Amino acid sequence: MDLTLIVVLVIALALFFDFTNGFHDTANAMATPIATGALRPKVAVALAAVLNLVGAFLSTEVAKTISGGIIKEGDGGVLITPQLIFAGLIGAVVWNMVTWLLGLPSSSSHALFGGLIGAAIVGAGIGAVDFGVVVSKVILPAILAPLTAGLIAYLATKLAYAITRRYDGKPDGRSGFRFAQIFSSSLVALAHGTNDAQKTMGVITLTLVAAGLQSSGDEVQTWVIVTCAIAIALGTYMGGWRIIRTLGTGLTDVKPAQGFAAETATAATILASSHVGFALSTTQVASGSVIGSGLGRRGSKVRWRTAGRIGIGWLLTLPAAGGVGAIAAYLALLGPIGVLLDAVVGAGVIILIFMLSQRNEVSASNVTSEVADSGRAVKIKRNPKPKGKVTK
C-alpha cells in the first residue's frame, strides 16, 4: 500500500478516535453540573465543546510523551510503522465504543496506549515499548491521580458543608453552589482539552515520524493541533449521555456543594498532570473525585457496586485494547489486504454497537436526576392574596 495513503488513513482514524474521546469523556466535566441542575444538558455539552477546543491549544507536553516516549526509536527510526499505528487505533476505538455502549466511564487514554502497545509488540517485538515511560507516566498516574483527586474532593466537600452548616435541614439551601459549578465544570472542560486532545496529536505526530515526514523531537505541527482540537470539540458536543448518566447519578446522588468540590479537585489534578506531561486518564480522575465527594457528604451513599464495575473496566482497558490492537496488527502485517480487512471489520463493529445503542437510547431528555429537578421544585408560586370580604 502506498505510504501516503496509509498515512492519510491513520490520520483519519486518529481523528475519529479523537471524536470518540470527546463524547466518551464529556461526562468528566459535565456529569455533575447536569446531575445537580447547574447547567441544562445541551448547554453543558456546548460549553464543554468550546472549552475543549480552547484547551487543546494551551500545551503540547502530553503529545510529546506519546510521540517520543512510549515507543522506542531504533537505528532505522521509530520502531513502529504507520500500519501498526492504524492497528493500535482500531483497538482503541473499538474499546471506546464498547464501554460507551455499557455506560462505563473507562479511560480513552489507556485504550489508546493499550492499542498502540499491543500493535507494537506484534509488529516490532516487546523491545519496541519503553516500559519505563509506561510505568512512570501512565501506570503510576493511573493509580495516584484518582486517589489524589478523591482525597481532595473528600476534604473540599467536608469543608464546603462545614462552612455552610447553617443550611442543614433546609431544602436546597446550598443552591448557590450551582452557580459555582458553572465555573468549576468549565475549568474541568478546559483542563480536559489540555490533556486528552494532545493524545491524538501525539499519535499523528508519531505517524509522521514513523513515515519519515517529520523528524523525531520536532514540535507538534500547527495543523495537527487545529484538527485534533476541532475533532475532540465536535465529539464533546455529541454528549455521550450514557456515561454522563453513570457518572452523574450512578455512583452517588450529587448535590451542588459536592459537585463543586468534585469538579475543583478534578481540574486541579488534570492541570497539574498536563503541566508535567503525565498522560493520565481524566475519566479516572473525575470518577475518583465523585466518589470522594460522596464519601465527604454526611448521609450520602456511594454505590460501590457501580464503582466496582467501573474499576473492572479500568483494569481491563489496557489489556483488552491491547489484545484488539494485536489482532489488528497481525492482519495489518499481511499487507494492503490486511489493512483493508482491519478497516472493514472495525467499521462493522462500530456500526453494530451504534445499532445496539438504539435499543435503549439515552439522550439529553432522560439523563438528568431528581437532584437536577430539585432546584426547580423549590420554586413554588406564591398563593394569591385573599380577596376582601364581599358584603351584601
ZATITOR-993291 format. One record per residue: residue number from 0; x, y, z of N, C-alpha, C in turn. Coordinates in steps of 0.2 Angstrom, whole numbers, plus 5000, padded with zeros to 4 digits. Atoms other than C-alpha are relative to their C-alpha. Layout:
! residues N
    n   n.x   n.y   n.z  ca.x  ca.y  ca.z   c.x   c.y   c.z
  NUM     X     Y     Z     X     Y     Z     X     Y     Z
...
This chain:
! residues 392
    n   n.x   n.y   n.z  ca.x  ca.y  ca.z   c.x   c.y   c.z
    0  5004  4994  5000  5000  5000  5000  5004  5006  5000
    1  4996  4994  5000  5006  5017  4996  5001  5004  5007
    2  4999  4997  4993  5014  5026  5011  4996  5006  5001
    3  5004  4994  4999  5005  5042  5008  4992  4998  5002
    4  5007  5002  4998  4988  5033  5008  4999  4997  5007
    5  5001  5003  4993  4991  5023  5024  5001  5006  5005
    6  4999  4995  4996  4997  5039  5032  4993  5004  5001
    7  5007  4996  5000  4980  5048  5027  4995  4995  5004
    8  5004  5004  4997  4971  5033  5033  5001  5000  5008
    9  4998  5000  4993  4980  5033  5050  4997  5007  5003
   10  5003  4993  4998  4976  5052  5052  4993  5000  5001
   11  5007  4999  5000  4958  5050  5048  4997  4995  5006
   12  5002  5005  4994  4956  5035  5061  5002  5004  5006
   13  4998  4997  4994  4966  5045  5074  4995  5006  5001
   14  5005  4995  4998  4954  5060  5072  4993  4997  5002
   15  5006  5003  4998  4939  5048  5073  5001  4998  5007
   16  4999  5002  4993  4947  5041  5089  4999  5007  5005
   17  5001  4994  4996  4948  5059  5095  4993  5002  5001
   18  5007  4998  5000  4930  5062  5091  4996  4995  5005
   19  5003  5005  4995  4925  5046  5101  5003  5002  5007
   20  4998  4997  4994  4936  5053  5115  4996  5005  5003
   21  5004  4994  4998  4926  5069  5115  4994  4998  5004
   22  5007  5001  4997  4909  5061  5118  5001  4995  5006
   23  4999  5005  4995  4916  5047  5129  5002  5004  5006
   24  4997  4996  4994  4924  5060  5141  4996  5006  5002
   25  5003  4994  4998  4911  5074  5141  4997  4999  5007
   26  5002  5000  4994  4905  5067  5157  5005  5002  5006
   27  4995  4998  4995  4921  5071  5166  4999  5007  5002
   28  5001  4993  4998  4917  5089  5166  4993  5002  5001
   29  5007  4998  5000  4898  5090  5164  4995  4995  5003
   30  5005  5004  4997  4890  5075  5173  4998  5003  5006
   31  5003  4998  4993  4889  5083  5190  4996  5007  4999
   32  5004  4995  5001  4883  5100  5184  4993  4999  4997
   33  5006  5003  5003  4870  5091  5174  4996  4997  5005
   34  5004  5004  4994  4865  5080  5189  4997  5005  5005
   35  5002  4995  4995  4863  5095  5200  4995  5005  4997
   36  5004  4995  5003  4854  5106  5188  5003  5006  4999
   37  4996  4994  5001  4868  5119  5187  5000  5002  4993
   38  5000  4998  5007  4868  5118  5168  4995  4995  4997
   39  5004  5004  5004  4855  5111  5156  5004  4996  4996
   40  4996  5004  5003  4861  5096  5147  5003  5003  4993
   41  4997  4998  5007  4863  5103  5129  5005  5007  5001
   42  4996  4994  4999  4870  5120  5136  5007  4997  5003
   43  4994  5002  4997  4883  5110  5146  5005  4997  4995
   44  4995  5003  5005  4890  5100  5132  5002  5005  4995
   45  4997  4995  5004  4891  5115  5121  5005  5004  5003
   46  4994  4997  4996  4901  5124  5134  5006  4996  5000
   47  4994  5004  5000  4912  5109  5136  5004  5000  4994
   48  4997  5000  5007  4915  5108  5117  5004  5006  4999
   49  4996  4994  5002  4921  5126  5116  5006  5000  5004
   50  4994  5000  4996  4932  5124  5131  5005  4995  4999
   51  4996  5005  5002  4939  5108  5125  5004  5003  4994
   52  4997  4997  5006  4943  5117  5109  5006  5005  5002
   53  4995  4995  4998  4952  5131  5118  5006  4997  5004
   54  4995  5004  4996  4961  5119  5130  5006  4997  4996
   55  4995  5003  5004  4969  5110  5116  5006  5004  4997
   56  4994  4995  5002  4980  5125  5111  5004  5002  5006
   57  4996  4997  4995  4987  5128  5128  5006  4996  5002
   58  4994  5004  4998  5000  5114  5130  5001  4994  4995
   59  4998  5006  5004  5009  5100  5120  5004  4995  5004
   60  4996  5005  4996  5018  5091  5134  4998  4993  5000
   61  5002  5007  5000  5007  5076  5134  5001  4997  4993
   62  4999  5002  5007  5008  5075  5115  5007  4997  4999
   63  4993  5002  5001  5027  5074  5116  5001  4993  5004
   64  4999  5006  4997  5026  5060  5129  4998  4994  4996
   65  5002  5006  5005  5016  5049  5116  5004  5000  4994
   66  4997  5000  5006  5025  5054  5101  5008  4998  5000
   67  4993  5001  4999  5043  5052  5108  5002  4997  5006
   68  4998  5003  4993  5042  5042  5124  4998  4993  5000
   69  5003  5007  4999  5031  5026  5124  5003  4995  4995
   70  4997  5005  5005  5038  5018  5108  5007  5002  4999
   71  4992  4999  5000  5057  5017  5107  5002  5001  4993
   72  4997  4999  5007  5067  5023  5092  5006  4995  5000
   73  4995  5004  5002  5079  5011  5084  5005  5003  4995
   74  4996  4997  5005  5093  5013  5071  4997  5003  4994
   75  5003  4998  5006  5081  5015  5057  4994  5005  5002
   76  5006  4995  4998  5069  5027  5067  4996  4997  5005
   77  5005  5002  4996  5054  5024  5077  4998  4993  4999
   78  5001  5007  5001  5051  5005  5080  4992  4998  4999
   79  5007  5001  5001  5033  5006  5074  4998  5003  4993
   80  5002  4998  5007  5025  5008  5056  4993  5003  5000
   81  5007  4997  5000  5010  5018  5051  4995  4995  5000
   82  5005  5006  5000  5001  5001  5048  4999  4998  5007
   83  5001  5002  4993  5004  4996  5066  4996  5005  5004
   84  5004  4995  4997  4998  5013  5072  4993  5000  4998
   85  5007  5001  5002  4982  5010  5062  4997  4995  5004
   86  5003  5006  4997  4980  4993  5070  4999  5002  5008
   87  5001  4998  4993  4983  5001  5088  4994  5004  5000
   88  5005  4996  5000  4970  5014  5084  4993  4996  5000
   89  5006  5004  5001  4957  5001  5079  4999  4997  5007
   90  5001  5003  4994  4960  4993  5096  4997  5005  5005
   91  5002  4994  4996  4957  5010  5105  4993  5002  4998
   92  5007  4997  5002  4941  5015  5095  4995  4994  5002
   93  5005  5005  4999  4933  4998  5097  4999  4999  5008
   94  5001  5000  4993  4936  4998  5116  4996  5006  5002
   95  5004  4994  4999  4929  5016  5117  4993  4999  4999
   96  5007  5001  5002  4913  5011  5108  4997  4995  5005
   97  5003  5005  4995  4911  4995  5119  4998  5003  5007
   98  5002  4997  4994  4912  5005  5135  4995  5005  5000
   99  5006  4995  5001  4901  5019  5129  4994  4996  5000
  100  5006  5004  5000  4888  5006  5125  4998  4998  5007
  101  5002  5003  4993  4889  4999  5143  4999  5006  5005
  102  5001  4994  4995  4889  5017  5150  5006  5000  5005
  103  4994  5000  4996  4906  5014  5158  5005  5005  4999
  104  4995  4994  5001  4917  5029  5161  5007  4997  5000
  105  4993  5002  5000  4933  5020  5156  5005  5005  4997
  106  4995  4995  5002  4949  5028  5150  5002  4999  4993
  107  4998  5000  5007  4951  5033  5132  5007  5000  4999
  108  4993  4999  5000  4969  5037  5136  5003  4993  5000
  109  4997  5007  4999  4973  5019  5142  4998  4995  4994
  110  5002  5004  5006  4963  5012  5127  5005  5001  4994
  111  4995  4998  5005  4975  5022  5116  5006  4996  5001
  112  4994  5003  4998  4990  5016  5125  5000  4993  4999
  113  5001  5007  5001  4984  4998  5125  5001  4998  4993
  114  5000  5001  5007  4981  4998  5107  5006  5000  4997
  115  4994  4999  5003  4997  5005  5102  5006  4995  5003
  116  4995  5005  4997  5007  4994  5114  4999  4993  4997
  117  5002  5007  5003  4998  4978  5108  5003  5000  4993
  118  4998  5000  5007  5001  4983  5090  5008  5000  4999
  119  4992  5000  5000  5020  4987  5093  5003  4994  5002
  120  4997  5006  4998  5023  4971  5102  5000  4995  4994
  121  5001  5005  5006  5016  4961  5087  5005  5002  4994
  122  4996  4998  5006  5025  4971  5074  5007  5001  5001
  123  4993  4998  4999  5041  4976  5081  5004  4996  5006
  124  4997  5003  4994  5044  4965  5097  4999  5004  5006
  125  5001  4997  4994  5042  4968  5115  5005  5006  5002
  126  4995  4994  4999  5058  4979  5115  4998  5006  4997
  127  5002  4994  5003  5049  4992  5105  4997  5005  5005
  128  5003  4996  4995  5040  4998  5120  5004  5002  5006
  129  4996  4998  4994  5048  5008  5133  4996  5000  5006
  130  5005  5001  4994  5040  5001  5149  5002  5005  5005
  131  4999  4995  4994  5049  5013  5160  4996  5006  4999
  132  5004  4994  5001  5040  5028  5152  4992  4998  5001
  133  5006  5002  4998  5024  5017  5153  4998  5000  5007
  134  5001  5000  4993  5026  5014  5171  5000  5007  5003
  135  5000  4993  4997  5031  5032  5176  4995  5005  4998
  136  5004  4995  5002  5020  5042  5165  4993  4997  4998
  137  5006  5003  5001  5005  5030  5163  4997  4996  5006
  138  5003  5004  4995  5003  5017  5176  5000  5003  5007
  139  5000  4997  4994  5008  5027  5191  4995  5006  5001
  140  5005  4995  5000  4997  5042  5187  4993  4997  5000
  141  5006  5003  5000  4983  5030  5184  4998  4997  5007
  142  5001  5002  4993  4985  5024  5202  4999  5006  5005
  143  5000  4995  4996  4989  5040  5210  4995  5006  4999
  144  5005  4994  5002  4978  5053  5201  4993  4999  5003
  145  5007  5001  4998  4961  5046  5205  5000  5000  5008
  146  5000  5000  4992  4966  5043  5224  5001  5007  5002
  147  4999  4993  4998  4973  5061  5225  4994  5004  4999
  148  5006  4996  5002  4958  5069  5216  4994  4998  5005
  149  5006  5002  4995  4946  5058  5228  5002  5003  5007
  150  4999  4997  4994  4955  5064  5243  4999  5008  5000
  151  5001  4993  5000  4955  5082  5238  4992  5002  5000
  152  5008  4999  5000  4936  5081  5234  4997  4998  5006
  153  5002  5002  4994  4933  5072  5250  5001  5006  5005
  154  4999  4995  4996  4941  5086  5260  4997  5007  4998
  155  5003  4994  5003  4934  5100  5249  4992  5000  5002
  156  5007  5001  4998  4916  5093  5252  4999  5001  5007
  157  5000  4999  4993  4919  5092  5271  5000  5007  5002
  158  4999  4993  4998  4925  5110  5271  4994  5004  4997
  159  5006  4996  5003  4910  5116  5260  4994  4999  5005
  160  5006  5001  4996  4897  5108  5271  5001  5003  5007
  161  4999  4997  4994  4906  5114  5287  4999  5008  5000
  162  5001  4993  5001  4906  5132  5280  4993  5002  5000
  163  5007  4999  5001  4888  5131  5276  4995  4996  5004
  164  5003  5005  4995  4882  5121  5291  4993  5003  5002
  165  5006  4997  4998  4868  5134  5294  4994  4998  4996
  166  5005  5002  5005  4859  5127  5279  4997  4993  5001
  167  5002  5007  4998  4857  5110  5287  4993  4999  5001
  168  5007  5001  4999  4839  5104  5286  4996  5004  4995
  169  5004  4996  5004  4834  5117  5274  5000  4998  4992
  170  5000  5002  5007  4828  5112  5256  5004  5004  4995
  171  4996  4997  5005  4840  5116  5243  5004  5006  5003
  172  4997  4994  4997  4849  5128  5255  5007  5002  4997
  173  4993  4999  5003  4866  5126  5246  4999  5001  4992
  174  5001  5000  5007  4859  5130  5229  5005  5005  4997
  175  4995  4996  5003  4872  5144  5227  5006  4997  4997
  176  4994  5004  5003  4885  5131  5223  4998  4998  4993
  177  5002  5001  5007  4875  5128  5207  5004  5005  4996
  178  4997  4995  5004  4882  5144  5201  5008  4999  5000
  179  4993  5001  5000  4900  5140  5207  5002  4994  4995
  180  4999  5005  5005  4898  5124  5197  5001  5001  4993
  181  4999  4998  5007  4897  5133  5181  5007  5001  4999
  182  4993  4999  5001  4915  5139  5184  5004  4994  5001
  183  4996  5006  4999  4922  5123  5191  5000  4995  4994
  184  5001  5005  5006  4915  5112  5177  5003  5003  4994
  185  4997  4997  5006  4921  5124  5164  5008  4999  5001
  186  4993  5001  4999  4938  5123  5172  5002  4993  4998
  187  4999  5007  5002  4937  5104  5170  5001  4999  4993
  188  5001  5001  5007  4932  5105  5152  5007  5003  4997
  189  4994  4997  5002  4947  5117  5149  5006  4995  5001
  190  4994  5005  4998  4959  5105  5158  5000  4994  4996
  191  5001  5006  5004  4952  5090  5148  5003  5001  4993
  192  4997  4998  5006  4957  5099  5132  5007  5000  5000
  193  4993  5000  4999  4974  5102  5138  5004  4993  5000
  194  4997  5007  4999  4977  5083  5141  4998  4995  4995
  195  5002  5006  5005  4966  5072  5130  5001  5002  4993
  196  4999  4998  5007  4966  5082  5114  5007  4998  4998
  197  4993  5001  5001  4985  5080  5115  5002  4993  4998
  198  4998  5007  5002  4985  5061  5114  4999  4999  4993
  199  5001  5001  5007  4978  5061  5097  5006  5004  4996
  200  4994  4996  5003  4991  5075  5092  5006  4996  5000
  201  4995  5004  4999  5004  5063  5099  5000  4994  4995
  202  5001  5005  5005  4998  5049  5088  5001  5002  4993
  203  4999  4997  5007  4998  5059  5072  5007  5002  4999
  204  4993  4998  5000  5015  5066  5076  5004  4993  4999
  205  4997  5006  5000  5021  5048  5079  5000  4997  4993
  206  5001  5002  5007  5014  5043  5062  5004  5003  4995
  207  4996  4996  5005  5023  5057  5053  5007  4998  5001
  208  4993  5002  4999  5039  5052  5062  5002  4994  4997
  209  4999  5007  5002  5037  5034  5058  5000  5000  4992
  210  5000  5000  5007  5034  5038  5040  5005  5004  4997
  211  4994  4995  5002  5049  5050  5039  4998  5006  4997
  212  5003  4994  5002  5038  5065  5036  5002  5006  5005
  213  4998  4996  4995  5044  5073  5052  5006  4997  5004
  214  4994  5003  4996  5060  5072  5062  4998  4999  5008
  215  5001  5001  4993  5059  5065  5080  5002  5006  5004
  216  4998  4995  4996  5059  5078  5093  4998  5007  4998
  217  5003  4993  5003  5051  5092  5082  4994  5001  5004
  218  5006  4998  4997  5037  5102  5089  4994  4997  4996
  219  5006  5002  5003  5019  5096  5085  4998  5006  4995
  220  5001  4996  5005  5014  5104  5069  4993  5004  5001
  221  5006  4996  4999  5000  5118  5069  4994  4997  4998
  222  5006  5003  5002  4988  5109  5058  4998  4994  5004
  223  5002  5005  4996  4989  5094  5069  4996  5002  5006
  224  5004  4997  4994  4984  5104  5084  4993  5003  4998
  225  5006  4997  5002  4970  5113  5075  4995  4994  4998
  226  5005  5005  5001  4962  5097  5068  4998  4996  5006
  227  5002  5004  4994  4963  5087  5084  4996  5004  5005
  228  5004  4996  4995  4956  5102  5094  4992  5000  4997
  229  5007  5000  5003  4941  5103  5082  4996  4993  5000
  230  5003  5006  4999  4938  5084  5082  4998  4998  5007
  231  5002  5002  4993  4938  5082  5101  4994  5005  5002
  232  5006  4995  4998  4926  5098  5102  4994  4997  4997
  233  5006  5003  5003  4914  5090  5090  4997  4994  5003
  234  5002  5006  4996  4914  5074  5099  4997  5002  5007
  235  5003  4997  4994  4911  5083  5115  4993  5002  5000
  236  5007  4997  5001  4896  5092  5108  4995  4994  4999
  237  5005  5005  5001  4888  5075  5104  4997  4997  5007
  238  5003  5002  4993  4886  5072  5123  5002  4994  5004
  239  4998  5006  4997  4890  5054  5127  4995  4999  5006
  240  5005  5000  4994  4874  5054  5138  5000  4994  5004
  241  5000  5006  4996  4876  5036  5143  5005  5000  5006
  242  4995  5000  4995  4892  5039  5153  4999  5006  5005
  243  5002  4994  4996  4885  5056  5159  4995  4997  5005
  244  5005  5002  4996  4871  5047  5167  5003  4995  5006
  245  4996  5004  4996  4883  5034  5175  5004  5004  5005
  246  4996  4996  4996  4895  5047  5182  4996  5005  5004
  247  5004  4994  4997  4882  5060  5187  4995  4997  5005
  248  5005  5003  4995  4869  5048  5196  5001  4993  5002
  249  4999  5007  4998  4876  5030  5196  5004  4999  5006
  250  4995  5001  4995  4890  5032  5208  4997  5003  5007
  251  5003  4997  4994  4881  5044  5221  4995  5005  4998
  252  5005  4994  5001  4867  5057  5222  5004  5006  5001
  253  4996  4994  4999  4877  5073  5219  4996  5006  5001
  254  5003  4994  4999  4872  5088  5227  5004  5006  4998
  255  4996  4994  5002  4878  5106  5222  5007  5001  5003
  256  4994  4999  4997  4891  5108  5235  5005  4994  4999
  257  4996  5006  5002  4898  5090  5231  5003  5001  4993
  258  4998  4999  5007  4898  5094  5213  5006  5005  4999
  259  4995  4995  5000  4908  5109  5215  5007  4998  5003
  260  4994  5003  4997  4921  5100  5226  5003  4995  4995
  261  4998  5005  5004  4922  5086  5214  5004  5003  4994
  262  4997  4997  5006  4925  5097  5199  5006  5004  5001
  263  4994  4996  4998  4938  5108  5208  5006  4995  5000
  264  4994  5005  4999  4948  5093  5213  5002  4997  4993
  265  4998  5003  5007  4947  5085  5195  5004  5005  4996
  266  4996  4995  5004  4953  5101  5187  5007  5001  5002
  267  4993  4999  4997  4967  5104  5199  5005  4994  4998
  268  4996  5006  5002  4973  5086  5196  5002  5000  4993
  269  4999  5001  5007  4972  5086  5177  5005  5006  4998
  270  4996  4995  5002  4980  5103  5175  5008  4999  5003
  271  4993  5002  4997  4995  5098  5187  5003  4995  4996
  272  4997  5006  5004  4997  5082  5177  5002  5002  4993
  273  4998  4997  5007  4997  5091  5160  5006  5004  5000
  274  4994  4996  4999  5010  5103  5166  5006  4996  5000
  275  4994  5004  5000  5022  5089  5169  5000  4994  4995
  276  5000  5005  5005  5017  5078  5154  4998  4993  5002
  277  5003  5007  4998  5008  5064  5163  4994  4999  4996
  278  5006  5002  5004  4996  5056  5151  4995  4996  5004
  279  5005  5004  4996  4983  5052  5164  4993  4999  4997
  280  5007  5000  5002  4965  5047  5162  4996  5005  5004
  281  5004  4995  4997  4954  5061  5165  4993  4997  5003
  282  5005  5003  4998  4940  5049  5167  5001  4997  5007
  283  4999  5003  4993  4948  5040  5182  5000  5006  5005
  284  4999  4994  4995  4952  5057  5190  4993  5002  5002
  285  5007  4997  4998  4933  5063  5188  4997  4994  5004
  286  5003  5005  4996  4927  5046  5195  5002  5000  5007
  287  4997  5000  4994  4939  5047  5209  4997  5006  5004
  288  5002  4994  4997  4933  5065  5213  4992  4999  5002
  289  5007  5001  4998  4914  5060  5213  5000  4995  5006
  290  5001  5005  4995  4917  5045  5224  5003  5004  5007
  291  4998  4997  4994  4927  5056  5236  4995  5005  5003
  292  5005  4995  4998  4914  5070  5236  4994  4996  5004
  293  5005  5004  4997  4901  5056  5240  5001  4998  5007
  294  4998  5002  4993  4911  5050  5255  5000  5006  5005
  295  4999  4994  4996  4913  5068  5261  4994  5003  5002
  296  5006  4997  4998  4895  5072  5262  4996  4995  5005
  297  5003  5004  4995  4886  5066  5278  4993  4997  4998
  298  5006  5003  5002  4872  5054  5274  5000  4998  4993
  299  5000  5002  5007  4877  5052  5256  5003  4992  5000
  300  4998  5007  5001  4879  5034  5249  5004  4999  4994
  301  4996  5002  5006  4892  5028  5237  4998  4993  4997
  302  5003  5007  5002  4885  5014  5226  5007  4996  4997
  303  4994  5003  5001  4900  5003  5227  5000  4994  4995
  304  5001  5005  5005  4893  4990  5215  5002  5003  4993
  305  4999  4996  5006  4893  5003  5201  5008  5002  5000
  306  4993  4998  5000  4911  5009  5207  5004  4993  4998
  307  4997  5007  5001  4916  4990  5206  5000  4999  4992
  308  5000  5001  5007  4910  4989  5188  5005  5004  4996
  309  4995  4995  5003  4920  5005  5183  5007  4997  5001
  310  4993  5002  4999  4935  4998  5192  5002  4994  4996
  311  4999  5005  5005  4934  4982  5182  5002  5002  4993
  312  4999  4997  5007  4933  4992  5166  5007  5003  5000
  313  4993  4997  5000  4949  5001  5171  5005  4995  4999
  314  4995  5006  5000  4958  4985  5174  5001  4997  4993
  315  5000  5003  5006  4953  4978  5158  5002  5004  4994
  316  4999  4996  5005  4956  4993  5147  5006  4999  4996
  317  4994  5001  5003  4974  4991  5144  5001  4994  4996
  318  5000  5006  5004  4974  4973  5140  4995  4998  4995
  319  5005  5002  5005  4958  4972  5131  5001  5004  4993
  320  4998  4996  5006  4963  4987  5119  5006  4997  4997
  321  4994  5003  5002  4980  4979  5118  4999  4994  4996
  322  5001  5006  5003  4973  4962  5113  4996  5002  4993
  323  5003  4998  5007  4962  4970  5099  5005  5003  4995
  324  4994  4997  5004  4977  4980  5093  5004  4995  4998
  325  4996  5005  5003  4987  4965  5092  4997  4996  4995
  326  5004  5004  5005  4974  4955  5082  5000  5004  4994
  327  5000  4996  5006  4973  4970  5070  5007  5001  4997
  328  4993  5000  5003  4992  4971  5069  5002  4994  4996
  329  4998  5006  5004  4993  4953  5063  4997  5000  4993
  330  5003  4999  5007  4981  4957  5049  5003  5005  4996
  331  4996  4995  5004  4990  4973  5045  5006  4998  4997
  332  4994  5002  5002  5006  4964  5043  4999  4995  4993
  333  5001  5004  5006  4998  4954  5029  5000  5004  4993
  334  5000  4995  5006  4999  4970  5018  4994  5004  4999
  335  5006  4995  5001  4986  4981  5010  4994  4996  5001
  336  5006  5004  4998  4973  4967  5011  4998  5000  5007
  337  5001  5000  4993  4976  4966  5029  4997  5006  5003
  338  5002  4993  4998  4974  4985  5032  4993  5001  4998
  339  5007  4999  5002  4958  4984  5022  4995  4996  5004
  340  5004  5004  4996  4951  4970  5032  4999  5003  5007
  341  5001  4996  4994  4955  4980  5048  4995  5005  5000
  342  5004  4995  5001  4946  4994  5041  4992  4998  5000
  343  5007  5003  5001  4930  4984  5036  4998  4997  5006
  344  5003  5003  4994  4929  4974  5052  4999  5005  5005
  345  5001  4995  4995  4932  4989  5063  4994  5004  4999
  346  5006  4996  5001  4919  4999  5054  4993  4996  5001
  347  5006  5004  4999  4907  4984  5055  4998  5000  5008
  348  5001  5000  4993  4909  4983  5074  4997  5007  5003
  349  5003  4993  4998  4906  5002  5076  4993  5000  4998
  350  5007  5000  5002  4890  5001  5066  4996  4996  5004
  351  5004  5005  4996  4884  4986  5076  4999  5003  5007
  352  5001  4998  4993  4887  4994  5093  4996  5006  4999
  353  5005  4994  5000  4878  5010  5087  4993  4998  4999
  354  5007  5002  5001  4863  5000  5081  4998  4997  5007
  355  5002  5002  4994  4863  4991  5098  4998  5005  5005
  356  5002  4994  4996  4863  5008  5107  4993  5003  4999
  357  5007  4998  5001  4847  5012  5099  4994  4997  5003
  358  5005  5004  4997  4838  4999  5108  4998  5003  5007
  359  5001  4996  4993  4840  5009  5125  5003  5006  4999
  360  4997  4994  5002  4843  5026  5119  5000  5005  5007
  361  4999  4995  4995  4850  5039  5132  5001  5006  4997
  362  5000  4993  5003  4848  5057  5127  5000  5006  5005
  363  5000  4995  4995  4848  5074  5135  4993  5001  5003
  364  5007  4999  4997  4829  5072  5139  5000  4995  5006
  365  5001  5005  4994  4832  5057  5151  5006  4999  5004
  366  4994  5001  4996  4849  5059  5158  5001  5003  5006
  367  5000  4996  4994  4845  5071  5172  4997  4996  5006
  368  5003  5004  4994  4841  5065  5190  4995  5004  5004
  369  5005  4996  4995  4829  5070  5204  5004  5006  5003
  370  4996  4995  4997  4843  5081  5211  5000  5006  4995
  371  5000  4995  5005  4843  5091  5195  4994  5004  5000
  372  5006  4997  5000  4825  5094  5196  4998  5004  5007
  373  5001  4998  4993  4826  5099  5215  5000  5008  5000
  374  4999  4993  5000  4832  5117  5211  4993  5003  4997
  375  5006  4997  5002  4816  5120  5201  4994  4998  5005
  376  5005  5003  4996  4805  5110  5213  4999  5005  5006
  377  5001  4995  4994  4808  5123  5227  4997  5007  4998
  378  5003  4994  5002  4802  5137  5217  4993  5000  4999
  379  5007  5001  5000  4784  5137  5222  4997  5007  5000
  380  5004  4994  5001  4772  5150  5216  4997  5002  5007
  381  5004  4998  4994  4765  5161  5230  4993  5000  4999
  382  5007  5000  5001  4747  5159  5234  4997  5007  4999
  383  5003  4993  5001  4736  5173  5228  4998  5003  5006
  384  5002  4997  4994  4732  5186  5241  4992  4999  5000
  385  5008  5001  4999  4714  5183  5248  4997  5007  4999
  386  5004  4994  5002  4701  5195  5241  4996  5002  5007
  387  5004  4997  4995  4692  5206  5253  4993  4997  5001
  388  5007  5003  5000  4675  5200  5260  4995  5004  4996
  389  5005  4997  5004  4661  5204  5249  4994  5001  5005
  390  5005  4999  4996  4647  5212  5259  4993  5001  4996
  391  5006  5000  5004  4629  5210  5254  4997  5007  5001
